[in-house]
Amino acid sequence: MIEYFREIAEDSGATSSLISAMIAAAVAIIVVVINGTIARRQQRLQFLQPKLEELYLLLNEVAERNTRLFKLLAAVVEGDMGAKKRLEELDDLEVYGHLTAKQMVMLVRLYFPKLTRIHQLLFAAERELSQKIWSLSMNEPIALEELLEASGRVGHMLRLMEQEMVGNQRILLKTNTIPKFYSQASEAEVLDVPPPPSGPPLAKPR
């Protein structure tokens, strides 16, 4: 074997051919690796993007329900018996958001664990609002300001979660070529819940 390489070394033509062959092989390997990386990234994108879009739509659904529900609860607090009857007729799954909550938990845990912290904060805010709703349904006295504060906290956490999803989209979809730190909501942002708006409550639900 040593003699073989010695003969090649002495033969400049053979040496050039060997170097060319090695370069060609190295280039071919690099191309294969790059193509494989691009293909895997594309596969991840095709798989994860619909999941992230589904989570985003669920956020919008929760936001819409939060607004509609607050209007109804505000009317109940103000003594609207028709609103109280509508609240009692609503399905618990709709009032307390159990269906969307389960879907969001599945998506976050299985596909986007980096969103766990902000999702837990959102869940805690929803749980606080659910406790107010339960107390109201049990005819316990609840001030409109309490409902407004609890509903506002849910809306605040929804905005922060949306902010994380949009700002970290490439990281969540695992398509970033350059390593990048995940940017999550700061403690100050979490605590900085906007104050309730002044003035009369929202229009009564139809």
C-alpha positions in Angstrom: 0.0 0.0 0.0 2.8 2.4 0.9 4.5 1.6 -2.4 1.3 2.3 -4.2 1.0 5.8 -2.8 4.7 6.4 -3.4 4.3 5.5 -7.0 1.3 7.9 -7.2 3.4 10.6 -5.5 6.1 10.2 -8.1 3.6 10.4 -10.9 2.4 13.9 -11.1 -0.4 13.0 -13.5 -1.7 10.4 -11.1 -1.4 12.8 -8.2 -3.5 15.4 -10.0 -6.1 12.8 -10.9 -6.2 11.6 -7.3 -6.6 15.1 -5.9 -9.3 15.9 -8.5 -11.1 12.7 -7.5 -10.9 13.6 -3.8 -12.2 17.1 -4.4 -15.0 15.8 -6.5 -16.0 13.3 -3.8 -15.8 16.0 -1.1 -18.0 18.3 -3.2 -20.5 15.5 -3.8 -20.7 14.8 -0.1 -21.2 18.4 0.7 -24.0 18.7 -1.9 -25.7 15.6 -0.5 -25.5 17.0 3.0 -26.8 20.4 2.0 -29.7 18.9 0.0 -30.6 16.6 2.9 -30.6 19.6 5.3 -32.8 21.6 3.0 -35.1 18.7 2.4 -35.5 18.0 6.2 -36.1 21.7 6.9 -38.8 21.8 4.2 -40.4 18.7 5.7 -40.4 20.3 9.1 -41.9 23.4 7.7 -44.7 21.5 5.9 -45.5 19.6 9.1 -45.2 22.4 11.7 -46.7 25.4 9.8 -50.3 24.0 9.8 -49.9 23.3 13.5 -48.8 26.8 14.3 -51.6 28.2 12.1 -54.1 26.1 14.0 -52.7 27.4 17.3 -53.0 30.9 16.1 -56.6 30.4 15.0 -57.4 29.0 18.5 -55.9 32.1 20.0 -58.3 34.2 17.9 -61.2 32.0 18.9 -60.4 32.4 22.6 -60.1 36.2 22.1 -63.5 36.4 20.5 -65.1 34.2 23.1 -63.5 36.3 25.8 -65.0 39.5 24.4 -68.5 38.0 23.8 -68.5 36.4 27.3 -67.5 39.6 29.0 -70.4 41.5 27.4 -72.8 38.8 28.6 -71.3 38.7 32.1 -71.4 42.5 32.4 -75.1 42.4 31.5 -75.7 39.7 34.2 -73.9 41.8 36.8 -76.1 44.8 35.9 -79.2 42.7 36.6 -80.2 41.8 33.0 -82.4 38.6 33.6 -82.4 37.8 29.9 -78.6 37.8 29.9 -78.6 35.6 33.0 -80.9 33.1 31.3 -78.7 33.0 28.2 -75.6 32.4 30.4 -77.4 29.5 32.1 -78.4 28.0 28.7 -74.8 28.0 27.4 -72.9 24.8 27.4 -70.2 24.6 30.0 -67.6 23.6 27.4 -68.3 26.9 25.6 -68.4 29.1 28.7 -65.2 27.7 30.3 -63.4 27.0 27.0 -62.5 23.4 27.8 -62.4 22.3 24.1 -60.1 25.0 23.0 -58.0 24.6 26.1 -57.4 20.9 25.4 -56.5 21.6 21.8 -54.0 24.3 22.8 -52.4 22.1 25.4 -51.9 19.3 22.9 -50.3 21.7 20.3 -48.0 23.4 22.8 -46.8 20.2 24.5 -46.3 18.1 21.4 -45.1 20.6 18.9 -44.2 24.0 20.5 -42.9 23.4 24.0 -41.1 26.8 23.9 -44.5 28.4 24.3 -45.2 26.5 27.6 -44.5 29.4 29.9 -46.7 31.9 28.2 -49.4 29.3 27.7 -49.4 28.5 31.4 -49.8 32.2 32.2 -52.7 32.4 29.8 -54.3 29.3 31.3 -53.9 30.8 34.8 -55.7 33.9 33.7 -58.5 31.9 32.1 -58.8 29.9 35.3 -59.2 33.1 37.3 -62.0 34.3 34.9 -63.7 30.9 35.1 -63.8 31.2 38.9 -65.6 34.5 38.6 -68.0 33.0 36.1 -68.7 30.1 38.5 -69.3 32.5 41.4 -71.7 34.6 39.2 -73.6 31.4 38.2 -74.0 30.6 41.9 -75.5 34.0 42.5 -72.5 35.2 44.5 -71.9 38.9 44.3 -69.3 39.9 41.7 -68.4 43.5 40.9 -68.2 44.5 37.3 -64.6 45.8 37.9 -63.6 42.2 39.0 -64.9 40.8 35.7 -63.3 43.5 33.7 -59.9 42.9 35.4 -60.1 39.1 35.0 -61.2 39.4 31.3 -58.5 42.0 30.7 -55.8 39.8 32.0 -56.9 37.0 29.7 -56.8 39.4 26.8 -53.3 40.6 27.9 -51.9 37.1 28.0 -53.4 36.3 24.6 -51.6 39.3 23.1 -48.3 38.3 24.7 -48.7 34.7 23.4 -49.4 36.0 19.9 -46.4 38.3 20.2 -44.2 35.3 21.1 -45.6 33.2 18.2 -45.0 35.9 15.6 -41.6 37.0 16.9 -40.2 33.5 17.2 -41.9 32.0 14.1 -38.7 30.7 12.5 -37.5 29.2 15.8 -40.9 27.5 16.4 -41.0 26.2 12.8 -37.3 25.1 13.1 -36.4 26.8 9.8 -33.8 29.3 11.1 -30.3 28.7 9.5 -28.5 30.8 12.1 -28.9 29.9 15.7 -31.1 32.5 17.5 -32.2 32.9 21.1 -35.9 32.5 21.8 -37.4 35.8 22.8 -40.1 35.4 25.5 -42.3 37.9 27.3 -40.4 39.5 30.1 -41.7 39.5 33.7 -42.3 43.2 33.4 -44.5 42.7 30.3 -46.4 39.9 32.0 -47.2 42.1 35.0 -47.9 45.2 32.9 -51.6 44.5 32.4 -53.3 47.5 30.8 -55.8 49.2 33.1 -59.5 48.8 32.4 -60.9 51.4 30.1 -62.9 54.3 31.7 -66.4 54.9 30.7 -69.6 52.8 30.4 -69.3 49.0 29.8 -69.5 47.4 26.4 -72.8 47.3 24.6 -75.2 44.6 25.9 -75.2 41.3 24.0 -78.1 40.6 21.6 
